Amino acid sequence: MVHVTDPTPKRWTFRLAVALVAAVLAVAAALGWWWLWGAGLHTASQAANESNTYLSSCELDPGFNVGDLHSVDPDVTIGVLTMPGSSTTWPIRVGVSDAAFDGGVGWYQDTAAPGEVGNMAVVGQRKASGGAFDSILKLNTGDTITLQTCAATYTYTLMTSPRDLTVQSDDDWVLGAVPGAPNLMPTDAWLTLIANQDVLPSPDRAVGFAKLTATSPR
């Protein structure tokens, strides 16, 4: 008598394997989408909400954060920044802790305040998705950066493209009142943008210098 093997178990094993592979690929695709786009959209949305809350506070209390910003507590939002080619406003927070530039930019509090003569230095992150300075290497000389506080709207014009200047993480001369010229007294207001040059950890920093070219009181 001929014995015929039932193919059903093998078929179900194959189908189960195919289903598992398809599930793994679907999860990987979802994670890839989130890392490349979803996280960025979520971070930008949070940044916009925080920025809107700050600007609303200005409307409710015109004196909010208009005084001496050098005495403001760490991680407090003292303004919002809009980069060229983007409608997202990023909160500017006091200090450069991880919390300060997570979804925003951090301000070196011992540098100039917005609009002040001297050098206001801010640092942001490049994460490939979800960093305030993700596009910093695409900025060109002549691009304008808008900075709003409760006191005024400041327009800074980029004089040095960040992709053209790379420094090391310990090169603190970029924080000087006149970067690279410590013996000179500042006569202009500058904004220095600092970000990690590479998405993966490295000591390289991309730096751009922008000069205040217009001020509009609120």
Secondary structure, 3 states (H helix, E strand, C coil): CCCCCCCHHHHHHHHHHHHHHHHHHHHHHHHHHHHHHHHHHHHHHHHHHHHHHHHHHHHHCCCCCCCCHHHCCCCCEEEEEECCCCCCEEEEEEECCCCCCCCCEEECCCCCCCCCCEEEEEEECCCCCCCCCCCHHHCCCCCEEEEECCCEEEEEEEEECHHHCEEECCCHHHHCCCCCCCCCCCCCEEEEEEEECCCCCCCEEEEEEEEEEEEEEC
